[in-house]
Amino acid sequence: MVIDPKDYPNTGGKYLEPGEYVVRIKDAVYKKINDKEAVEFIFADDFGASVKDAFYLTKNAMWRIIRLSEACGVNGKFKPEDLCGKVLKIKVDKESKDGKMYSRLKDFGPANGETMDPGRDDAGFEAYDKQKNEDPF
């Protein structure tokens, strides 16, 4: 098997480039931004590429984190950390700040059954795991 790094552009913990991705919420960190309570979520793909976004916990901004929970399939009461591990679809674009370009979460919604890496062969992994438990002799 020959592996060409050009075939895997989002590997190695980089930031997600503009496009649409099915990702998992990797972390939720409580922060204070401009004297307002917020939760910063980290959204990551199977290769570790990620994008962060802050969701303010103010009355006027609460709709956004509720929309995020619904995109993750969580309805009713929840804690922001309950969303960690949930899968959803996101759209990423670039934004210029202080003369630098940054990846930015533009939109999000439910994954609707899409997997994080459609090229991944889960059946192959299961067969490999099963094989590991068998005595080769």
QUISUL-V114791 format. One record per residue. N is the residue number from 1. PSI is psi as a letter, one per 20 degrees, with the letter a starting at -180 (NA if undefined). Layout:
n,psi
N,PSI
N,PSI
//
This chain:
n,psi
1,p
2,p
3,p
4,o
5,h
6,h
7,i
8,m
9,i
10,k
11,q
12,k
13,k
14,r
15,q
16,p
17,r
18,p
19,a
20,p
21,q
22,p
23,r
24,q
25,o
26,h
27,q
28,o
29,p
30,p
31,r
32,o
33,p
34,l
35,k
36,p
37,p
38,r
39,p
40,o
41,q
42,p
43,p
44,q
45,a
46,h
47,i
48,i
49,q
50,r
51,q
52,q
53,q
54,p
55,o
56,q
57,l
58,r
59,g
60,i
61,i
62,h
63,h
64,g
65,h
66,g
67,h
68,g
69,g
70,h
71,h
72,i
73,j
74,o
75,q
76,a
77,q
78,r
79,q
80,h
81,i
82,i
83,i
84,p
85,i
86,q
87,p
88,r
89,p
90,r
91,p
92,p
93,a
94,q
95,q
96,p
97,p
98,k
99,j
100,q
101,p
102,q
103,q
104,p
105,o
106,h
107,r
108,r
109,a
110,q
111,i
112,l
113,i
114,q
115,r
116,g
117,n
118,i
119,i
120,p
121,n
122,h
123,h
124,g
125,g
126,g
127,h
128,g
129,g
130,g
131,h
132,h
133,i
134,q
135,o
136,i
137,NA
//
